[in-house]
Amino acid sequence: MLVEKQPTGTGMVGIMVREFYRSARGPSPTDEDTWRLAFDPESGSLMVRHEWQSERHAGADEFGIAEFLAEQGGAQKALLALLFGEAMADA
C-alpha cells in the first residue's frame, strides 16, 4: 500500500492507495492504464482512480465504487478479487 500526500486547505493529508489492475493501452510498451483503490481518511471517501498514459496524452479519472462496479471488465473483476477473493470475481 502506498500513501500519497495530497494538499488541503490546512496542509497535507495522506491518501492511502493500492494498485489493483494494470493493462496495455496502445502500441507503445509505455502506453498503459492503471487502476488504484484510494481511501481518504480525512473525508472517509473510498474511490477508484483510473490513470492512463500514452504517447499522445495522459490523464486521470476518479469514480465511486458503485459507479465503477456498474461497468464490466477486467479492472472490475480485479477489484472484486482484491476485496472478496477469486471466487467472488468469477460470480
CORBELTA-V69377 format. One record per pair of residues at least 4 apart in sequence whose C-alpha atoms are under 6 Angstrom apart, sorted by the first residue. I is the first residue (numbers start at 1). GAP is how many residues later the second one is. If there is no record, write none. Layout:
i=I gap=GAP
i=I gap=GAP
This chain:
i=1 gap=16
i=1 gap=17
i=2 gap=14
i=2 gap=15
i=3 gap=11
i=3 gap=12
i=3 gap=13
i=3 gap=14
i=4 gap=10
i=4 gap=11
i=5 gap=7
i=5 gap=8
i=5 gap=9
i=6 gap=6
i=6 gap=7
i=7 gap=4
i=7 gap=5
i=8 gap=4
i=15 gap=24
i=15 gap=25
i=16 gap=22
i=16 gap=23
i=17 gap=20
i=17 gap=21
i=18 gap=18
i=18 gap=19
i=19 gap=16
i=19 gap=17
i=20 gap=16
i=21 gap=13
i=21 gap=14
i=21 gap=54
i=22 gap=11
i=22 gap=12
i=23 gap=9
i=23 gap=10
i=24 gap=8
i=25 gap=6
i=25 gap=7
i=25 gap=8
i=26 gap=5
i=31 gap=22
i=31 gap=23
i=32 gap=20
i=32 gap=21
i=33 gap=18
i=33 gap=19
i=34 gap=16
i=34 gap=17
i=35 gap=14
i=35 gap=15
i=36 gap=12
i=36 gap=13
i=37 gap=10
i=37 gap=11
i=38 gap=8
i=38 gap=9
i=38 gap=10
i=39 gap=6
i=39 gap=7
i=40 gap=4
i=40 gap=5
i=47 gap=16
i=47 gap=17
i=47 gap=18
i=48 gap=14
i=48 gap=15
i=49 gap=12
i=49 gap=13
i=50 gap=10
i=50 gap=11
i=51 gap=8
i=51 gap=9
i=52 gap=6
i=52 gap=7
i=53 gap=5
i=54 gap=4
i=63 gap=5
i=69 gap=7
i=77 gap=12
i=80 gap=4
i=80 gap=9
i=81 gap=4
i=81 gap=5
i=81 gap=8
i=84 gap=4
